[in-house]
Amino acid sequence: MEDLSSDKAVPREMRALLTGERLKLRETERAVTPFGGLAVFVEYLNRVDLIGELRRRMPVQYRSRNQIDPSSTLVCFLVSVLAGAAWLRGDKALHAVLGVQRFPTDDTICNLFRRFTMGHVQRLFEPLKCWEMERLPLRNDDYSLDLDSTVFERYGEQEGSLKGHNPRKHGRPSHHPLLAVLAEAHFVLHGWLRSGNCGTSRGVVEFLEEALALWQQRQKIRLVRADSGFFDDKLLTFLEQRCLPYIVVTRLTQWVKREAQRIQQWSAVDDDYAVGEFQLRLHNWKAARRFVVVRERIREKRNSVGRKLIDVPGYTFRIFVTSSTASPLEIWREYNRRADMENRIEELKNDLAADGFCLKQFFATEAAFRAILLLFNLLVEFQRAAGLPGYQQPATLRAQVLTCGAILGRASRHVVLHLSKSWGGLARRIPLLDSILNWQIPISPKLESELIT
């Protein structure tokens, strides 16, 4: 039975706003947390031994005995991002769940990231990526790989924060990250933080080389998909040399539009859509490539996705370049599945604030960015381990699983965390804990990648 003697009455009362009922105000010395549900996620981290892997790989070490272990600091940063809260230093109940004596301050976390160089980033996060991929489930239909970039708006002066393409705030300095996602697993295979003045496809071949080196042919990549920013002969040639089928949205140049206007044979999909194709060799290309065209009839009450061609009124057009031999209709349907890539970017930015952590040094900022990508992948795997039905975005997990009022107490010599029944309590979370404890961790052959420093 809990000892309530520490709860002291405060000589103060108030009235409920709507009913006017008298309420007494009390204070308690017991630790209270709104994040009691994080205990489920912590149990998953224990199962995969995250802290052990971090301690084996952490390139930054402190000599002072008074310093907080850098691996513990990084875990506390991940928990702060996941909870969406920056005031966890006073949450003693959560400290007990994490097993930390001192929760690092914002300055401590920033000082850790400031110690990261380019070599440190690679020596920590590339082995961690391989460690994550060891537990990816195998698929009978293989994986498709989606490429995309986004814009992180910046304020102030930071390394790499330069003026470039910024669709929301023209002229605002930014960083321009590049991402590769395994679509069926919702898994971020690789990520680069780039300067804001980079074009979309700048460095994409080198980026893909790194991503494929990490992947190490664990399973076949059945298709690579990308938008018009990646319509580049160097990328397409690289994919063809690697025998990787691709579908890339075509940039509508004068020559491409002219060939699209010449198509005579259209296959009707329905009353509004039709598909066609043509072969074209553009300037500096060594050979012709296949182009698939989707034609959509313009309607008054519906916005069309494609672009208008002046010489063909009444229709909009979307054009893809592809090495696939599938029918034009299947090419279109396959590319439409790439739309989920935008959801991953929005979740990273809106749910995990991936664009909100910026330090003066470029590689410190990249270390924080790569840490959030690590957290995102851990959340995806957590859902598989907990047996949750379907994919849930991080904000949904935070609201339905991780947020739960709880009080820290003791029973004999044991620390006890009392979860609030009104937030679902143990009834909602015991099945998740059981699934995690009984989870058969899939282990694929461990392939060590060669790190470039």
N, C-alpha and C positions, 0 to 999 in steps of 0.2 A: 504494500500500500504506500502511495506517495506521501511524503512528508510535506504538509502544507503550512508548517509553522513559519517558513521563510516568506510566505506571502503576507505582506503587511498592508493594512488598510491605509488609504490616503484620504485625508479629511476633505474630500471633494465629491460632489455629485453632479450629475447632468440629467437632462431629460431627452428621451427619444424624440426625433424630429417630427414624426408623423403622429405618434400616439401620445406623446407627453409622458410616457412611463418613466419613473425615476430609475436611474442607473447609478450604481456606485463604482467609482474608479479605484482599482487596486494595482499594485505593482508586484512583480515576481522576480526572484533571483534565478529562476530556472531558465535555461537557454531555450529559445523559441526560434523556429525557422519556417519560412514559407516554402522551402524547397526540400521537404522531407522525401518527396518522390525521387529525388536524385539518388537515393540509396539503391534503387533498381539499376540505374546506369552504372553506379560505382561497382556493383556486383559483376556486371558485364566486363568492366575494365579489369577487375581481378581475374576473371576467367581468361582473358586474352593476355594478361600480364603486361599491361601497358607500361607501368612504372619500371618494371624490370628491363623492358626493351629500351626505354628512354635512358636509363642509367648505363646500359651497355653501349649506347650510341652517342650520348651527349658529348659534343666536342668542347664545350665550354666548362671549365672547372674553376672553382674558387679555392684559394689557399687559406683564407680566414675561417676559423672555426665558428665564428659568429654569423657567417653568411647562411642564408637558406639554400638548401640543395637546389641547383639549377633545374633538375628534373622535376622536383616538387613545384618550383615556381612555374614551369611550363604547364603542368597539370592544373594548377590553380588558375592560370590564365584561361585554359580551355573551359574549365568549369564556370568561370565568370562570363565568358562569351555564351556558353550554353544557357546559363540562368538568365542572361540578359540584364545582369545587375553588376554595378561597379562598387557596391558597398558591402561586400561579403566579409570584410575584416572583422566586423562585430558579430557575425553569425556563428556563435560558439557551437551550436548544434550541428551545423554543416561542417565545421572544423572537425568534430568528433567523427562524422561519417567519412571524411577524407583522411583522417588520421594525421592532421597537421597541428603542430603546437603554435606556430605563428603563420598567419596568412600574409603573403607578400603584399606590399603596398604597390600602387601604380608605378612609383619610381623604381622599385625593385624589379618589376616586370620589364619596364622600359630599359633599364640598365642591362638586363640579360640579353634582350634583342640587340642592343647596341654593340655587344661583343661579337655578334655574328659577322663573319666575312663571307665571301662567295664560297670559299672552301668549306666553311662551317655549315652553310646551308645545304650543300650537296652531301657532306659526310653524315648529316643527321637525317635529312628528309628523304633521300633516295633509298637508303636501307630500310627506313620505316615504310616507304611505299611498297618495297618488295615484301616486307613483313605483312602488310595488309593484303597484298594480292595472293599470298599463300592460302588464304581462307576464302577466296572468291569461289562460288560454286561453279562447276562446269555446266555448260549448256549444250544440249544436242544441236541447237541451231546456230551455235557460235555467237560472237558479240559484234555489234556494230559500233564504230567509233565516230563521235561527233566533235567537230572543231568549231570553236567560236571565240570571239574576243568581246571585251566590254570596256567601259570607261569608268575609272574611279576619279571623281572630281577632287581636287586638292586646293587647300587654302594656305597661304604662306609660301615659304621657300624650302623645298625639300629636293634632295638629289633625284633626278629623273622626272621631276614634276615639271613638265613642259607643255607648251601650247601645241595642240594637235586636233584631231577629229574629236569633237565633243558635241553630239546632237542636241543635248539639253541646254548647255550654257556655252555658247560659242566664245572662243577666246580664253576660256578658263583653263589654267594649267591642270594637268591630269596625269595619271598613270594608265597604261593600256594593257591589262593582263591578257594572256592567251591561255585557253583551257582546252583540254581533251577529255571527253567523258565517255565511258562505256555505257551506252544508252540503257541496255536491258538491266544492268545492275545498279544504275544511278550512281556509278563509281567514278570519281575524278581521277583519271589515270595520271595526269600530269598538269602542271600549271607553271607558267612563267609570269613574273611581273616585269613589264617593259616600260620604257620611257613614254611619255605622252605623245611625242612627235612621231612614233612608229606607225607605219601603215599597217593595215590589218594582217597582211600576209608576210610582213617582214620577219625573217628568221624562222618561218614556219617549217621549212624543211629540216633545219637543225633541231627545232623543237620536236618534230615527229621522230627524228632519229633517236633522240633521248627517250621519248615515250615508248618506242618500240624496243629499245634496249632494256628498259625496265620491264616491259611485258614479256620479253624473252620467249616468244612463241608458246606461252602457256596454253593458249587455245587460238584457233584461227580467227582472224579479224575478217568477217565476211563482207564488210562494206564500210567505207569512209564517206561521211557526209559533211558538207560545208556550204556556207552562203557565198554570195557574190564577191565578198571581200577576199576570198581565197582563190578566185579565178585567175590562176597564174600558171604559166607554162612550166616553170621550174617545179612547182608542187605536183602538177599532173604527171610530169615525166618521172619524178621520184616515185609516185604511187604506182605507175606502170612498171617501173624497174623492179619494185618490190612485189609485183603481182597482187596489189591490193585494189579490188574494185572500188570505184568511187562514183558519187553523184555530187556535182558542184553546180550551184546556180551560176548561170552565165552573166557576165557583164554585157549589157546591151550596147555593143559598139555598132558603128555604121554597117560593117560587113555582116555581123550577126543578124541585125534587123533586116538587112536586104535579103538574106537567105530565107529568113522566116516568112517574109512576104511572098516568096516564090513557091511555097509549099502548095501543091495541088491536091494531094490525097490526105484527107482528114478522116480520122476514125471517131465517130460520135460516141461520147460516153453517156450523155443524156441530152436534154433539150438545151442546156446552157454550156456544156463543156465538150471539147473535142481535142484529140491529141494527134501529133504528127512528128516527123523527124527528118533530119537531113545530115549530110556529111560536109565538113568544112575544115580547110586548113588555113589557119590565120597566119599573119606575118610572123616570121621567125620560128614557126612550128616546123618540126621535121616531117610530120605526117598529119593527115586529116583525122579528125576525131568525130565521134557521134554526138549529135545534139538532139535532144527531145524537147518538143514544144507543146505547151498546154495553152489552148485558146479558150477564153471565157467570154461569154456574151455579157455586155454591160446591161445592168438592170437598175431601175430607179431606186429601189428600196434596199439595195445591197451593195456594199463596197467591194469592188473587185481587187484581188491581191496583186495581179500583174501590172505591167506597164502598157500604155497605149502606143500604137504605131500609127503615125500620121496617115500613111497610105492605106491603112485597113481600119476604117471607122467602125464603131459599134462593138469592138472587142478589145480585151486586154490580153497580154501574152506573158507567160513565164517560160524561160528557156533553161535547160539543164545540159551540161556536158557530162558524159558518162562513159565509162569503159565496160559497163554491164551489158549483157546481151538480152536482158529481160525486155518484155514488151513496154512500149511507151507508157501505158496505163500503170503497170507495176512500178516503173521508175518513179512516176509521180507519187504513187501511194507510199513507196519506200521513203522518199524524201519528206513527205508530210509527217512521218513519225519523228523527224528531227525537231519538230516544234517543242518537244519536251525539254530540249536543251535550254531554251529560254527560261523555263521554270527553275532549272538548277541554278542559273545565274541570279535570278531574282531571290531565291532562297539564300544563297550565299550573301547577297547584299542586304536584304531586308530582314532576314531571320537571324543571321550570324554576324552582321555588320562587317563583312569582309572588307568593305571600302572605308571603314571608320578608323582603322589603325594605321597611322602614318607617322614615322619618325624622320628625323633629318637625314640620316644615313640610308641609302638605297637598300642595302642588304639587310639592315635591321627591319625595314618595312617589308621586304620580301620574306624574311623569317616569320614575321607575324602572319603574313598572307598564307604561307605554306602551312603554318600551324592550324589555321582555320580550315584549310582543305583537309588536313588530317582529321580534325574534329568532324567535319561533314561526313567523311567516309566511315568514321567510327559510329556515327549515328545511324547510317544506313545499315551497317552490319548489326548494330544493336537491335534493330527492328527484326532482322532475320533471326537472331538468337532468341529474342523474346517471343517469337511466333506471332507478331502483330499481323493482322490481315491487310495485305496491300501495303503500298508505300505511303508514309505520312511525312509531311514536310516538318522541318525542325520546330516551327512555331506551334504546330499542332501537338507535337510530342511535349513541348514545354508546358502547354496548357492542360493536356489531358493526363500526362503521366508524371512529369517531373515536378510540377507545382502541387504541393500538398502541405498544409499546415502541420507542424509537428513540434513536440516538446521533448527535450532531452531530460531523462531521469536516470535513476539507478534502481536495480533490484539486487540486493545482496552486493556482490562485488562486480556485477555486470552492468555495463552501460546499456540503457534502453532508450529507443527512439519511439515515442508514441505518435503514430500517424492519425490525423484527424479523420474521423468517419465521414464527416460532412464533405470531405474532398475525395471520397472514394476509399480512403484508408487502405488497410491491408486487403480487403475483399477484392479491390480492383488490381492490386499489385502482386499478390501471391501467385496467381497464374503466370505472370511475367517472370517472377523470380524462379519458379519451378522450371519454366522453359529454358531459362538461361543456365541453371544448374544441370539440366539434362541435355543441353545442347551438344551434339556431336560435332566438334570443330572440324570442318573439312580441311585437309592438309594436302596441298599440291606439291609436286617436287620442288625443292628449294633451289632456285637458280640465282647465284650471286652475280649482280651486274657490275661491270667495270666502271668505277667512278672516275669522272674527269675533274680534276681540281686545277 
